[in-house]
Amino acid sequence: MKPDQRARSGAGTLGRRIAARLRSWSLDGGRVAVGLSGGMDSVVLLDLLAGVRSELALELSAVHVHHGLSPDADRWTERCECLASELDVPLAVHRVTIRRNDPRGVEAAARAERYRCYGETRVDAVALAHHADDQAETVLLQLLRGAGPQGLAAMPEVRFLFGGVRLVRPMLDVPRAVLLRHALDRGLQWVDDESNQDERYARNFLRHSVVPVIAQRYPAWDIALARAAANAAEAAGLLDRLAGMDLQRCATGADLHLEPLRMLDASSQANVLRFWLKRSGAPVPSRARLGDVVSQLISSTSSAELRVPLGNCAIVRRHGVISVRPDDGEACRSDWSVRWHGESAITLPDGRVLLVERTLGTGPGERLLRDAGVTIRNRRGGERMRVATNRPRRTLKNLLQESDVAVWERRRLPLVFAGETLVHVPGVATAPEVAASPDEAGLSFRILHHGQSRE
């Protein structure tokens, strides 16, 4: 059977149900990638979306994250590649490294890496295959963790990742048994994760040892917990609306302002911060950890710049303004350098993009740079640059301080060298010996941050 014939045959009641959900999120005509693990759930979701992509005018793709944790990880990737080929769906494979001793735990670290990869995917939304059984198990887990309304609301149908990519779950109201029946009827092939049987993981323990006992006494347990999640989501929505009203008084654009935030009571401060982090696509910490963050950001009387790590992001406070930024980890702590050969865009090791745009009479001269040979690298200490003719070279440290460049930005700032000489610091200064004359073609080096448009 050809890919398009197979895809069309996958459309049915369940496919139309999923299509209606995507339409309700205005994703028809959009770019949607399926988070494809190779397991039954995600295989079914990709098959369903392939069946309705023409109807919805979807630009459909898939993304697979190879964690390297299982000895069968390569086999999962191969299954994903085979299925994507059969359905004529482009597949992106990301290979990541998870430390077994990661302080967050292996599950949490693997999930964080997946979401990081999803957030970097150039689509309107990434669709995940969580279903009704997963949702009910999540409510149980959150109850046992003592979660509040946001936690008990369990997995949302829609959330935003850092950078603006939507994460959608169109099958949260579909029982796993329905997905299995679809998979068997369609003759789909998938890979079973052997770790799903390991009851050292909390979810597996609940699934195999607790849920069967509950189901014997309460056959509609999953429906009841789904209803509890809906009630909690309603309460969480009210808290979000309150936070939204408070946020209007505390925020400008994507940033928070310290002084109006200090005017709120402690519970409202935590509520606003939680809402702001969620809206930013940043990880939302536990209640206790959130209290610590509030204390550091708001209660501290120090005027010094402050950076609070938070998962794959960091909250920073500077000049009374609080913002959330990606934490680029080792990429901005390690030395790196790249050669420029005239490209209009250079991808930096931390995932940002350095745009090189032609100007007239500003910035370093294009001809002078090309003749000298250009290297772009990070700051390593001791750099000096001449910023005025007939004046001695000055330390980069002083230049960055005078230009009010944030401390945490200085290490990751891309520097432009002609040979071994520092000649340009984006947004700060250009050495006079390479500066473009008024009628000469110059270059502008502009940093494009995660999720930022080139426009």
Phi, psi and chi 1 to 4 in degrees:
 res  aa     phi    psi   chi1   chi2   chi3   chi4
   1 MET       -  132.3 -177.2 -179.9  -67.3      -
   2 LYS   -70.0  156.8  -66.4 -178.8  179.7  179.7
   3 PRO   -55.6  -43.9  -26.7   34.0      -      -
   4 ASP   -69.5  -34.3   57.6  -18.6      -      -
   5 GLN   -67.4  -43.0  -67.6  173.3  -32.3      -
   6 ARG   -62.7  -42.2  179.2 -175.1  172.3  115.6
   7 ALA   -62.5  -44.5      -      -      -      -
   8 ARG   -63.6  -35.4  -78.8 -164.6  -62.5  -89.9
   9 SER   -70.6  -16.6   66.7      -      -      -
  10 GLY   -79.0  -15.2      -      -      -      -
  11 ALA   -73.7  138.1      -      -      -      -
  12 GLY  -169.2 -157.0      -      -      -      -
  13 THR   -57.6  -47.3  -56.9      -      -      -
  14 LEU   -65.5  -41.0 -173.6   53.8      -      -
  15 GLY   -61.7  -42.2      -      -      -      -
  16 ARG   -66.3  -34.1  -70.8 -168.4  -66.8  -87.4
  17 ARG   -63.6  -43.7 -175.8  172.1  171.3 -178.6
  18 ILE   -68.0  -38.7  -58.5  -56.5      -      -
  19 ALA   -61.9  -41.3      -      -      -      -
  20 ALA   -62.3  -37.5      -      -      -      -
  21 ARG   -65.3  -42.8 -169.3   59.1   50.1   87.4
  22 LEU   -65.5  -37.6  -95.3   62.1      -      -
  23 ARG   -62.7  -38.6  -79.5 -162.8 -170.5   92.7
  24 SER   -63.9  -21.6   71.9      -      -      -
  25 TRP   -99.5   11.4  -61.6  -35.8      -      -
  26 SER    57.5   38.8  -59.5      -      -      -
  27 LEU   -99.2   -3.1  -74.4  173.9      -      -
  28 ASP   -64.9  134.1   42.4  -32.2      -      -
  29 GLY    81.6    5.4      -      -      -      -
  30 GLY  -102.6  179.3      -      -      -      -
  31 ARG   -98.1  115.6  -60.6  167.6  -59.6  166.7
  32 VAL  -125.9  129.4  176.3      -      -      -
  33 ALA  -113.0  137.2      -      -      -      -
  34 VAL   -92.5  130.2  171.9      -      -      -
  35 GLY   -73.7  103.0      -      -      -      -
  36 LEU  -105.6  111.8 -174.3   63.5      -      -
  37 SER   -91.8  -25.3   68.3      -      -      -
  38 GLY   102.9   -9.5      -      -      -      -
  39 GLY   -78.0  170.7      -      -      -      -
  40 MET   -58.1  -44.7 -172.3  -90.5  -70.6      -
  41 ASP   -60.5  -51.3  -53.8  -22.1      -      -
  42 SER   -71.9  -30.4   63.8      -      -      -
  43 VAL   -63.0  -42.3  164.4      -      -      -
  44 VAL   -64.5  -43.4  166.9      -      -      -
  45 LEU   -61.8  -44.0  178.3   57.6      -      -
  46 LEU   -63.3  -41.3 -176.9   61.9      -      -
  47 ASP   -61.8  -42.3 -176.1   67.3      -      -
  48 LEU   -65.2  -44.9  -71.2  168.0      -      -
  49 LEU   -69.6  -32.8  -70.8 -177.6      -      -
  50 ALA   -63.4  -31.5      -      -      -      -
  51 GLY   -73.2  -20.8      -      -      -      -
  52 VAL  -118.2    6.8  -61.9      -      -      -
  53 ARG   -63.6  -36.3   63.7  179.8  150.3 -175.3
  54 SER   -67.3  -42.9  -64.1      -      -      -
  55 GLU   -60.2  -38.4  173.6 -171.9  -18.5      -
  56 LEU   -94.8   -2.9  -65.7  178.3      -      -
  57 ALA    55.0   43.3      -      -      -      -
  58 LEU   -80.1  143.5  -70.9 -178.8      -      -
  59 GLU   -95.9   90.9 -174.4  179.0  -37.2      -
  60 LEU   -92.3  138.0 -176.7   63.4      -      -
  61 SER  -145.8 -179.9   61.3      -      -      -
  62 ALA  -140.4  152.2      -      -      -      -
  63 VAL  -132.6  128.9   54.7      -      -      -
  64 HIS  -119.8  130.7  172.0   71.9      -      -
  65 VAL  -106.5  117.3 -179.4      -      -      -
  66 HIS   -91.7  104.9 -177.0  -61.6      -      -
  67 HIS   -81.0  -24.2  -58.6   94.0      -      -
  68 GLY    73.5   15.3      -      -      -      -
  69 LEU   -86.5  -26.2  -67.1  171.4      -      -
  70 SER  -105.7  145.1  167.7      -      -      -
  71 PRO   -63.8  -16.6   19.1  -31.2      -      -
  72 ASP   -98.1   10.8  -72.0  -28.7      -      -
  73 ALA   -58.2  -38.5      -      -      -      -
  74 ASP   -64.9  -36.0  -71.3  -20.7      -      -
  75 ARG   -66.7  -36.2 -172.5  162.3   63.7   92.3
  76 TRP   -62.5  -44.0  -60.4   -9.2      -      -
  77 THR   -61.5  -42.9  -58.6      -      -      -
  78 GLU   -61.4  -40.4  -69.1  171.0    2.7      -
  79 ARG   -64.0  -41.2  174.2   89.4  -65.9  -88.0
  80 CYS   -63.2  -41.9  -68.1      -      -      -
  81 GLU   -63.8  -40.6  -69.6  171.3  -20.1      -
  82 CYS   -64.6  -47.0  -72.3      -      -      -
  83 LEU   -63.9  -44.4  178.9   63.6      -      -
  84 ALA   -60.5  -38.7      -      -      -      -
  85 SER   -66.2  -43.6  176.6      -      -      -
  86 GLU   -60.6  -38.2  -70.0  171.9   11.9      -
  87 LEU   -93.3    1.3  -65.3  174.8      -      -
  88 ASP    57.7   50.3 -164.5   22.3      -      -
  89 VAL  -119.3  126.0  172.2      -      -      -
  90 PRO   -61.5  137.0  -19.4   30.6      -      -
  91 LEU  -124.0  130.1  172.4   68.9      -      -
  92 ALA  -106.9  129.0      -      -      -      -
  93 VAL  -111.3  124.5  176.3      -      -      -
  94 HIS  -110.9  124.4  -62.3  -91.4      -      -
  95 ARG  -101.0  120.9  -65.6  178.7 -179.2  -90.1
  96 VAL  -122.8  164.5  -59.1      -      -      -
  97 THR  -116.5  125.8  -59.0      -      -      -
  98 ILE  -113.5  126.1  -51.6  -63.8      -      -
  99 ARG   -79.8  130.9  -68.9 -179.8  -62.9  154.0
 100 ARG   -65.0  -24.6  -59.2 -105.3  178.0 -159.0
 101 ASN  -101.7   20.7   61.1  -13.2      -      -
 102 ASP   -56.7  128.9 -168.1  -66.1      -      -
 103 PRO   -60.6  -20.5   19.4  -31.7      -      -
 104 ARG   -78.6  -12.9  -64.7  169.9  -66.5  178.6
 105 GLY    95.0  151.0      -      -      -      -
 106 VAL   -62.4  -44.4  172.6      -      -      -
 107 GLU   -60.0  -48.6  -76.7 -175.8  -68.2      -
 108 ALA   -65.5  -39.3      -      -      -      -
 109 ALA   -65.3  -42.0      -      -      -      -
 110 ALA   -65.1  -41.3      -      -      -      -
 111 ARG   -63.9  -41.4 -178.6  169.3   56.9 -109.0
 112 ALA   -62.1  -39.9      -      -      -      -
 113 GLU   -67.3  -40.3  -80.2  -62.2  -66.5      -
 114 ARG   -59.5  -48.8  -76.2 -162.6  -57.7  -84.0
 115 TYR   -66.2  -33.1  -76.5   14.9      -      -
 116 ARG   -62.2  -45.6  179.2 -174.3   64.0   79.4
 117 CYS   -63.1  -41.8  -67.1      -      -      -
 118 TYR   -61.7  -42.7  -64.3  155.9      -      -
 119 GLY   -64.7  -23.2      -      -      -      -
 120 GLU   -91.7   -2.1  -66.0  173.1   -3.7      -
 121 THR   -76.3  133.0  -56.3      -      -      -
 122 ARG   -86.5   74.0  -61.7 -166.6  176.5 -158.2
 123 VAL  -138.9  173.5  -67.2      -      -      -
 124 ASP   -81.8  -31.9  -59.6  -52.1      -      -
 125 ALA  -155.4  148.2      -      -      -      -
 126 VAL  -109.3  124.1  174.0      -      -      -
 127 ALA   -97.4  128.9      -      -      -      -
 128 LEU  -110.8  156.7  -59.4 -174.9      -      -
 129 ALA  -100.5   23.2      -      -      -      -
 130 HIS   -61.8  140.6  -64.7  116.1      -      -
 131 HIS  -123.2 -174.1   47.5   71.7      -      -
 132 ALA   -62.1  -38.1      -      -      -      -
 133 ASP   -65.0  -39.6  -63.2   47.7      -      -
 134 ASP   -61.5  -41.4  -67.8  -33.6      -      -
 135 GLN   -63.4  -44.6 -176.8   75.9  -43.6      -
 136 ALA   -63.3  -41.5      -      -      -      -
 137 GLU   -63.3  -36.4  -68.8  166.5    1.3      -
 138 THR   -65.7  -40.2  -60.2      -      -      -
 139 VAL   -60.8  -43.3  175.9      -      -      -
 140 LEU   -59.2  -46.7  -90.7 -179.8      -      -
 141 LEU   -60.4  -43.2  -77.4  169.8      -      -
 142 GLN   -67.3  -36.6  -64.1  -72.9   22.7      -
 143 LEU   -60.2  -44.2  -80.4  168.4      -      -
 144 LEU   -70.0  -19.7  -66.3  171.2      -      -
 145 ARG   -91.5   -2.6  -68.5  167.5 -179.2  161.5
 146 GLY    72.4   34.3      -      -      -      -
 147 ALA   -70.3  157.2      -      -      -      -
 148 GLY   -89.1 -166.6      -      -      -      -
 149 PRO   -55.8  -41.0  -25.8   34.3      -      -
 150 GLN   -63.0  -41.7  -74.1   82.9    5.5      -
 151 GLY   -69.3  -41.8      -      -      -      -
 152 LEU   -70.6  -19.3  -67.2  178.3      -      -
 153 ALA   -68.2  -11.0      -      -      -      -
 154 ALA    61.6 -142.9      -      -      -      -
 155 MET   -81.0  125.6  -65.9 -179.5  -73.7      -
 156 PRO   -75.5  153.3   29.9  -35.0      -      -
 157 GLU   -67.4  -32.9  -72.6 -169.7  -33.6      -
 158 VAL  -136.7  134.2  179.8      -      -      -
 159 ARG  -147.8  162.9   61.7  166.8  -75.2 -160.4
 160 PHE  -106.3  135.0  -75.9   87.6      -      -
 161 LEU   -87.9  163.0  -62.7  174.9      -      -
 162 PHE   -60.5  126.2 -165.9   89.0      -      -
 163 GLY   107.7   -9.2      -      -      -      -
 164 GLY    98.8   -3.8      -      -      -      -
 165 VAL   -72.6  132.7  175.4      -      -      -
 166 ARG   -81.6  139.8  -90.1 -171.2  -70.2  179.3
 167 LEU  -107.8  121.0 -158.9   67.2      -      -
 168 VAL  -122.5  146.5  -60.3      -      -      -
 169 ARG  -126.5   89.8  -62.3  179.6  173.5   94.4
 170 PRO   -79.8   -1.7   27.6  -32.9      -      -
 171 MET  -118.8   21.0  -55.8 -163.7  -57.5      -
 172 LEU   -64.4  -21.5  -88.5 -174.8      -      -
 173 ASP  -101.5   12.1   60.7  -15.1      -      -
 174 VAL  -106.0  121.4 -178.4      -      -      -
 175 PRO   -64.7  150.5  -19.3   31.5      -      -
 176 ARG   -58.9  -34.9 -176.2 -179.4 -173.5  -83.3
 177 ALA   -59.9  -34.9      -      -      -      -
 178 VAL   -68.1  -40.3  173.3      -      -      -
 179 LEU   -66.0  -40.2  -58.4 -176.4      -      -
 180 LEU   -64.2  -40.8  178.7   59.3      -      -
 181 ARG   -63.0  -41.5 -174.4  162.6   57.4 -111.8
 182 HIS   -62.1  -44.0  174.7   89.6      -      -
 183 ALA   -62.3  -41.9      -      -      -      -
 184 LEU   -70.3  -41.3  -65.0  175.3      -      -
 185 ASP   -62.8  -34.0  -71.1  -14.0      -      -
 186 ARG   -89.4   -6.7  -65.8  -88.8  -69.4  134.0
 187 GLY    67.5   32.6      -      -      -      -
 188 LEU   -74.1  153.2  -59.9  177.0      -      -
 189 GLN  -117.1  141.0  -64.7 -178.9    6.3      -
 190 TRP  -146.7  174.7   63.0   88.8      -      -
 191 VAL  -113.0  132.5  178.4      -      -      -
 192 ASP   -90.2  128.3  -71.2  -43.2      -      -
 193 ASP   -78.4  117.1 -175.3   -9.2      -      -
 194 GLU   -64.6  -23.2   74.2  -77.6   -9.8      -
 195 SER   -70.6  -15.4   69.2      -      -      -
 196 ASN   -65.8  -13.6  -74.1  -21.6      -      -
 197 GLN   -95.1   -6.4  -56.3  -57.7  -44.4      -
 198 ASP   -83.0  107.6 -171.6  -13.8      -      -
 199 GLU   -80.6    6.4  -66.0 -163.9   15.9      -
 200 ARG   -68.9  -23.9  -71.3  176.6  -61.5  176.3
 201 TYR   -84.6  134.0  -61.3  115.7      -      -
 202 ALA   -57.1  -44.9      -      -      -      -
 203 ARG   -63.0  -41.0 -175.0  178.5  -69.2  -87.0
 204 ASN   -65.1  -38.4  -68.5  -18.4      -      -
 205 PHE   -61.1  -45.7  171.4   70.4      -      -
 206 LEU   -62.9  -44.3  -72.2  179.4      -      -
 207 ARG   -63.5  -41.7 -178.7  175.9  -61.6  162.8
 208 HIS   -96.2  -30.8  -60.5  -59.3      -      -
 209 SER  -112.0  -22.6  -65.0      -      -      -
 210 VAL  -106.2  -50.9  176.4      -      -      -
 211 VAL   -57.6  -42.9  165.4      -      -      -
 212 PRO   -58.8  -35.6  -27.2   37.4      -      -
 213 VAL   -69.5  -45.1  177.2      -      -      -
 214 ILE   -61.0  -43.4  -65.7  176.0      -      -
 215 ALA   -63.7  -30.3      -      -      -      -
 216 GLN   -64.7  -39.2  -75.7 -177.4   -5.6      -
 217 ARG   -88.1  -35.8 -176.0   68.0  179.1  -94.5
 218 TYR  -126.3   85.1  -57.8   99.0      -      -
 219 PRO   -58.7  -29.4  -22.8   33.5      -      -
 220 ALA   -98.4   30.5      -      -      -      -
 221 TRP   -58.9  -39.3   72.3  -78.1      -      -
 222 ASP   -68.2  -37.2   50.8  -13.3      -      -
 223 ILE   -66.4  -41.2  -62.8  173.8      -      -
 224 ALA   -64.1  -42.6      -      -      -      -
 225 LEU   -70.0  -33.9  -72.2 -176.1      -      -
 226 ALA   -63.6  -38.0      -      -      -      -
 227 ARG   -66.3  -40.4 -172.3  162.6   55.3 -113.8
 228 ALA   -62.1  -39.8      -      -      -      -
 229 ALA   -63.5  -39.8      -      -      -      -
 230 ALA   -64.9  -41.0      -      -      -      -
 231 ASN   -63.2  -43.0  -68.2  -22.9      -      -
 232 ALA   -64.9  -37.7      -      -      -      -
 233 ALA   -63.7  -35.3      -      -      -      -
 234 GLU   -65.1  -44.0 -175.3  176.4  -19.5      -
 235 ALA   -64.8  -40.6      -      -      -      -
 236 ALA   -64.1  -34.9      -      -      -      -
 237 GLY   -64.0  -39.2      -      -      -      -
 238 LEU   -63.9  -41.3  -68.5  172.9      -      -
 239 LEU   -63.8  -37.5  -72.0  173.2      -      -
 240 ASP   -65.7  -39.4  -77.7   -8.9      -      -
 241 ARG   -65.5  -38.9  -77.8 -164.4  -75.0  -82.8
 242 LEU   -63.8  -42.7  176.9   60.3      -      -
 243 ALA   -63.1  -38.3      -      -      -      -
 244 GLY   -61.9  -39.7      -      -      -      -
 245 MET   -66.9  -41.8  -70.1 -173.2  -73.5      -
 246 ASP   -66.3  -36.0  -72.8  -25.7      -      -
 247 LEU   -64.5  -32.6 -167.4   63.7      -      -
 248 GLN   -59.5  -29.9  -70.7 -179.4   -8.4      -
 249 ARG   -87.0  -13.8  -63.5 -168.8  -70.2  -90.0
 250 CYS  -113.6   -8.8  -59.0      -      -      -
 251 ALA  -123.5  150.7      -      -      -      -
 252 THR  -130.3  115.5  -60.2      -      -      -
 253 GLY    62.2 -127.4      -      -      -      -
 254 ALA   -92.6    0.1      -      -      -      -
 255 ASP  -107.4  152.6  -62.8  -31.6      -      -
 256 LEU  -101.4  150.3  -69.4  177.6      -      -
 257 HIS  -108.9  133.8  -66.6  -83.0      -      -
 258 LEU   -65.2  -46.4 -175.0   59.8      -      -
 259 GLU   -63.7  -49.6  -71.7  -50.2  -46.2      -
 260 PRO   -64.5  -28.0   17.5  -29.1      -      -
 261 LEU   -66.5  -36.5 -156.9   56.9      -      -
 262 ARG   -66.5  -21.1  -80.8 -178.2  169.3  151.2
 263 MET   -75.1  -15.5  -59.2  -62.4  -68.7      -
 264 LEU   -84.1  157.7  -58.4  175.3      -      -
 265 ASP   -72.5  167.5   60.9   77.8      -      -
 266 ALA   -59.7  -43.5      -      -      -      -
 267 SER   -67.2  -35.7   59.9      -      -      -
 268 SER   -70.9  -35.3  -65.6      -      -      -
 269 GLN   -60.2  -47.0  -71.7  173.0  -11.5      -
 270 ALA   -64.7  -38.5      -      -      -      -
 271 ASN   -65.3  -42.7 -167.9   40.1      -      -
 272 VAL   -65.2  -44.7  166.2      -      -      -
 273 LEU   -64.2  -40.8 -163.1   61.8      -      -
 274 ARG   -62.2  -45.7 -179.1 -169.7  -62.0  109.5
 275 PHE   -64.1  -43.4  178.4   75.6      -      -
 276 TRP   -63.5  -42.6  173.6   69.2      -      -
 277 LEU   -64.2  -43.7  -72.2  171.1      -      -
 278 LYS   -62.6  -42.2 -176.6  171.3   66.2  173.4
 279 ARG   -66.6  -29.6 -164.9  178.1   69.0  168.1
 280 SER   -79.7   -8.8  -58.7      -      -      -
 281 GLY    80.5   12.5      -      -      -      -
 282 ALA   -88.8  158.4      -      -      -      -
 283 PRO   -63.5  139.6  -12.9   23.3      -      -
 284 VAL  -101.0  117.4  179.2      -      -      -
 285 PRO   -74.4  171.4   28.1  -34.2      -      -
 286 SER   -64.1  168.0   65.6      -      -      -
 287 ARG   -57.4  -45.7 -177.5 -173.2 -177.6   93.9
 288 ALA   -65.1  -45.0      -      -      -      -
 289 ARG   -65.2  -37.4  171.5   65.1  173.6  145.5
 290 LEU   -62.2  -38.8 -170.7   63.6      -      -
 291 GLY   -61.3  -39.2      -      -      -      -
 292 ASP   -64.3  -41.9  -68.7  -20.6      -      -
 293 VAL   -63.4  -44.3  172.6      -      -      -
 294 VAL   -58.9  -43.0  169.4      -      -      -
 295 SER   -61.2  -44.1  177.7      -      -      -
 296 GLN   -67.4  -43.5  -69.4 -178.6   70.7      -
 297 LEU   -79.2  -37.5  -67.0  174.3      -      -
 298 ILE  -106.4  -42.7  -61.4  174.7      -      -
 299 SER   -79.6  -26.2  -58.0      -      -      -
 300 SER   -63.3  135.8  173.1      -      -      -
 301 THR   -92.6   -4.8   57.5      -      -      -
 302 SER   -67.7  139.4  171.5      -      -      -
 303 SER   -93.7    2.0   60.4      -      -      -
 304 ALA   -68.1  155.3      -      -      -      -
 305 GLU   -62.8  140.6  -62.9  176.8   -0.4      -
 306 LEU  -133.0  138.9  180.0   67.4      -      -
 307 ARG  -131.2  124.1 -176.7 -178.5 -175.8   93.4
 308 VAL  -115.0  110.0 -178.0      -      -      -
 309 PRO   -62.5  142.8  -18.3   31.5      -      -
 310 LEU  -151.2   89.7 -166.1   64.4      -      -
 311 GLY    62.6 -126.9      -      -      -      -
 312 ASN   -89.6   12.7   62.6  -16.4      -      -
 313 CYS  -129.9 -178.6  -57.0      -      -      -
 314 ALA  -147.3  142.0      -      -      -      -
 315 ILE   -95.9  129.9  -55.0  174.7      -      -
 316 VAL  -122.6  142.3  -62.9      -      -      -
 317 ARG  -122.1  126.8 -171.1 -166.9   68.9 -168.0
 318 ARG  -152.3  127.4 -174.3  168.4 -174.5  -98.5
 319 HIS    53.5   38.5  -61.2  -30.0      -      -
 320 GLY    77.0    8.5      -      -      -      -
 321 VAL  -116.9  134.6  176.2      -      -      -
 322 ILE  -111.1  129.4  -58.6  169.9      -      -
 323 SER  -138.0  163.8   55.8      -      -      -
 324 VAL  -115.6  136.7   62.3      -      -      -
 325 ARG  -136.4  154.4  -60.4  165.8 -176.9 -102.7
 326 PRO   -67.9  144.7   24.7  -33.1      -      -
 327 ASP   -96.5  112.1 -177.9   -0.3      -      -
 328 ASP   -87.6    7.0  -60.0  -54.2      -      -
 329 GLY    53.5 -138.0      -      -      -      -
 330 GLU   -62.0  -25.2  -65.3  -60.1  -34.2      -
 331 ALA   -60.1  -32.1      -      -      -      -
 332 CYS  -100.7   -1.7   65.9      -      -      -
 333 ARG   -99.0  -13.5  -71.8 -169.7  -76.4  -89.4
 334 SER   -98.2  152.9  -56.0      -      -      -
 335 ASP   -74.6  139.6  -70.4  -20.5      -      -
 336 TRP  -149.4  157.3   56.1  -94.1      -      -
 337 SER  -155.0  148.3   64.3      -      -      -
 338 VAL  -137.2  149.3  -66.4      -      -      -
 339 ARG   -90.1  142.4  -67.7  -78.7  -67.0 -180.0
 340 TRP  -104.5  125.9  178.7   66.4      -      -
 341 HIS  -118.3   24.1  -59.6  -73.2      -      -
 342 GLY   102.7    3.7      -      -      -      -
 343 GLU   -64.7  152.5  -55.5   95.8  -38.3      -
 344 SER   -86.8  -11.6   61.2      -      -      -
 345 ALA  -150.6  136.8      -      -      -      -
 346 ILE  -126.2  124.6  -59.0  171.1      -      -
 347 THR   -82.2  122.9  -59.4      -      -      -
 348 LEU   -85.1  160.3  -56.8  178.4      -      -
 349 PRO   -58.6  -25.5  -27.0   36.4      -      -
 350 ASP   -88.8    5.9   59.5   15.0      -      -
 351 GLY    96.0  -14.4      -      -      -      -
 352 ARG   -71.7  165.1  -64.6  175.9  -58.7  159.4
 353 VAL  -120.5  132.9  173.8      -      -      -
 354 LEU   -99.2  112.1 -175.2   65.3      -      -
 355 LEU   -86.6  135.1  -61.7 -179.2      -      -
 356 VAL  -115.4  109.5 -173.5      -      -      -
 357 GLU  -119.4  141.5  -59.2  165.1  -36.8      -
 358 ARG   -81.2  137.4  -74.6  168.4  176.7   78.4
 359 THR  -129.9 -178.8   61.1      -      -      -
 360 LEU  -124.4  115.2 -179.1   63.5      -      -
 361 GLY    76.8   11.5      -      -      -      -
 362 THR  -133.0  155.9   60.1      -      -      -
 363 GLY    73.9 -174.3      -      -      -      -
 364 PRO   -70.0  145.5   21.8  -30.1      -      -
 365 GLY   -69.7  134.6      -      -      -      -
 366 GLU   -62.8  -44.4 -179.5  178.2    7.9      -
 367 ARG   -64.9  -42.4 -178.8 -177.9   57.7   78.9
 368 LEU   -62.2  -41.4  -70.0  170.9      -      -
 369 LEU   -67.8  -44.7  -78.4 -166.3      -      -
 370 ARG   -61.3  -39.6  -75.3 -176.9 -178.8  -86.2
 371 ASP   -66.8  -35.2  -69.0  -14.5      -      -
 372 ALA   -81.3  -24.7      -      -      -      -
 373 GLY    84.2  123.0      -      -      -      -
 374 VAL  -113.5  133.5  173.3      -      -      -
 375 THR  -121.5  137.2  -60.0      -      -      -
 376 ILE  -114.8  126.9  -62.3  167.9      -      -
 377 ARG  -148.1  172.1   66.9  169.2  174.8   82.2
 378 ASN   -85.1  167.3   64.3  -36.4      -      -
 379 ARG   -71.1  138.3 -178.6 -173.3  179.0 -159.5
 380 ARG  -127.4   -3.4  -61.9  172.2 -172.6  176.2
 381 GLY   102.0  138.7      -      -      -      -
 382 GLY    86.0    0.1      -      -      -      -
 383 GLU   -67.6  144.7  -67.6   88.1   -4.1      -
 384 ARG  -133.4  153.6  -71.2  175.3  171.5  -90.5
 385 MET  -150.5  142.9 -172.1  173.4   78.0      -
 386 ARG   -84.4  129.5 -166.3 -175.8  -48.8  -81.7
 387 VAL  -115.8   -4.6  -65.2      -      -      -
 388 ALA  -148.5  142.7      -      -      -      -
 389 THR   -62.0  142.4  -53.7      -      -      -
 390 ASN    62.5   22.6  -59.7  -36.2      -      -
 391 ARG  -121.6  149.5  -63.3  -68.2  -60.6  -86.1
 392 PRO   -67.4  159.2   24.8  -34.0      -      -
 393 ARG   -66.2  147.5  -68.9 -172.5  -58.1  162.2
 394 ARG  -113.7  157.1  -60.6 -173.3   56.3 -162.6
 395 THR   -72.1  142.3   65.9      -      -      -
 396 LEU   -62.0  -34.6  178.8   59.4      -      -
 397 LYS   -55.6  -47.3  177.8  179.6  179.7 -179.4
 398 ASN   -67.0  -39.8  -73.9  -19.9      -      -
 399 LEU   -61.8  -42.5  -68.8  174.3      -      -
 400 LEU   -68.2  -37.5  -64.2  178.7      -      -
 401 GLN   -64.4  -45.0  -73.5  175.6  -20.8      -
 402 GLU   -66.2  -30.9  -69.6  177.3    4.3      -
 403 SER   -85.1    1.8  -61.8      -      -      -
 404 ASP    59.5   39.7 -160.4   28.1      -      -
 405 VAL   -79.5  129.0  176.9      -      -      -
 406 ALA   -57.6  145.0      -      -      -      -
 407 VAL   -54.8  -44.4  170.8      -      -      -
 408 TRP   -73.9  -12.0   52.1   83.3      -      -
 409 GLU   -89.4  -18.2  -69.0  -73.6   -1.1      -
 410 ARG   -68.1  -38.3  -63.8  174.3 -169.6  176.2
 411 ARG   -68.9  -31.7  172.0   69.0  175.0  174.8
 412 ARG   -97.2    3.6   64.8 -155.7  -65.8  -95.6
 413 LEU   -71.6  124.9 -167.1   64.5      -      -
 414 PRO   -74.4  127.9   24.3  -30.0      -      -
 415 LEU  -108.4  141.9  -51.9  176.7      -      -
 416 VAL  -104.1  121.3 -179.6      -      -      -
 417 PHE  -114.1  137.3  -73.9   77.1      -      -
 418 ALA  -102.7  107.8      -      -      -      -
 419 GLY    65.9 -120.3      -      -      -      -
 420 GLU  -104.5    7.6  -62.5  -62.0  -39.5      -
 421 THR  -104.0  127.6  -56.4      -      -      -
 422 LEU   -71.2  121.3  176.4   61.0      -      -
 423 VAL  -122.6  -13.3  -64.3      -      -      -
 424 HIS  -156.7  133.7 -179.1   67.8      -      -
 425 VAL  -121.4  110.4 -177.8      -      -      -
 426 PRO   -51.2  127.9  -28.5   37.5      -      -
 427 GLY    78.5    0.5      -      -      -      -
 428 VAL  -122.0  -61.6  176.0      -      -      -
 429 ALA  -163.9  157.5      -      -      -      -
 430 THR  -125.6  134.5  -59.4      -      -      -
 431 ALA   -65.9  136.8      -      -      -      -
 432 PRO   -62.8  -27.4   20.6  -32.3      -      -
 433 GLU   -69.7  -15.5   60.0  -95.9   31.4      -
 434 VAL  -118.5    2.4  -59.9      -      -      -
 435 ALA   -66.0  138.9      -      -      -      -
 436 ALA   -69.7  139.0      -      -      -      -
 437 SER   -74.4  165.1   59.8      -      -      -
 438 PRO   -54.0  -31.8  -27.5   36.2      -      -
 439 ASP  -107.1   19.1   57.9  -10.0      -      -
 440 GLU  -109.3  149.2 -177.7 -175.0    5.0      -
 441 ALA   -69.3  124.4      -      -      -      -
 442 GLY  -115.3 -180.0      -      -      -      -
 443 LEU  -128.8  142.1  -65.6  171.4      -      -
 444 SER  -115.5  125.6  167.7      -      -      -
 445 PHE  -103.7  115.1  -68.0   82.0      -      -
 446 ARG  -124.4  131.7 -178.6  165.1   63.5   93.2
 447 ILE   -86.6  126.9  -56.7  167.2      -      -
 448 LEU  -102.9  112.9 -169.2   68.4      -      -
 449 HIS   -82.2  168.0  -66.5  -87.6      -      -
 450 HIS   -53.7  129.8  -62.9  -87.0      -      -
 451 GLY    76.7    1.4      -      -      -      -
 452 GLN   -90.1  141.4 -166.9  174.8   21.5      -
 453 SER   -79.2  153.2  168.9      -      -      -
 454 ARG   -76.0  -15.3  -64.1 -164.9 -179.2 -157.5
 455 GLU   -69.3      -  -62.2  -59.1  -36.9      -
